[in-house]
């Protein structure tokens, strides 16, 4: 077989410490870390929205949240609040890099 091997990281496990249970709703987000492909396993995708960068506001995430420092922007659509995951911050987090290397 030919192809590329990619590292897959359980994002839920990284954030909460509990392994995700893959299901029909689970998805794999493909990204690039230091020029190499990496997959982020997410429990579910509720939708995808496009927002204008200028419409973003700072998040209101408490320091004890696992998303603190990883979601720095939020967008509003009606009564819904959408957090923007900062992949640069995630991929720059030393604990993420340690876990991704394991």
Order of alpha helices (4+ residues) and beta strands (2+ residues): beta-alpha-beta-beta-beta-beta-beta-alpha-alpha
